[in-house]
Amino acid sequence: MSKRTLIATTVIGAFALANSSVVSADPLNALHKEEAKIHVAAKKSQEKINSLFEQSQELLVEYRAVVDETENLKVYNDYVASLVADQQRNIDSLQRQIDSIEETKQNIVPLMFRMIDSLEQFVKLDVPINLEERLARVERLRTIMTNSNVTVSEQFRQVIEAYQIENEYGARIQAYQGEIDDNGTTVTVDFFNLGRTALLALSLDQKNAWVWDNEARSWEKLGDEYLGSVVTAVRMARNLVPADLIKLPIKAASAE
């Protein structure tokens, strides 16, 4: 083999070897590329799995929060329901009371009118202590009974108050000025009353005295033996002299 032929053979052999290396390197590169793709894909898959896991955890937390909130809402709703039920019971109770009040008003209003009539009759038949004032009080009661601005409870309170005032006259000792009819003559006098036991009248000049006869419904003139006692009684009632024993014309209760 000539030198030229040997060189050519060597070149061809090298070229063949080089082609053989290229051919054998291509599958390896492809394998590396595929492996790299697999790693990338695996990484992406893991990242996706991690993301899905985190989302699932968040959803789990939200779910538990919703469950807790639902339980809380159930407890709260039960509480509100109990309050509503209690309020309804109170409303029903108030309605029954209102119905009862209306029924009571229907009964108490006629009662008050009867009480006022009885009070007026009593005042007219009683010893005429502060007669004008007491009759005026009765008229005021009749007026408030027709006043729509006055509640039934206030009307009843004033009726009871009038009865209490009447009751106090039985224990009151007082002196006040007024007028009497002495056989057709109007005389200005000082009145003195010892409860309802005695009602006396003394002329302003202190020269005449009278005692009220409730059975006869008239004034009876007293003798001079009582004049000093009546003068003293009026002065005692006005706290002008100390309290003392005095002689007064008191009619004994009739035996029945």
Beta strands, then each sheet from edge to edge (+ up, - down):
strand 1: 173-182
strand 2: 185-194
strand 3: 198-203
strand 4: 209-213
strand 5: 218-221
sheet 1: 1+ 2- 3+ 4- 5+
end
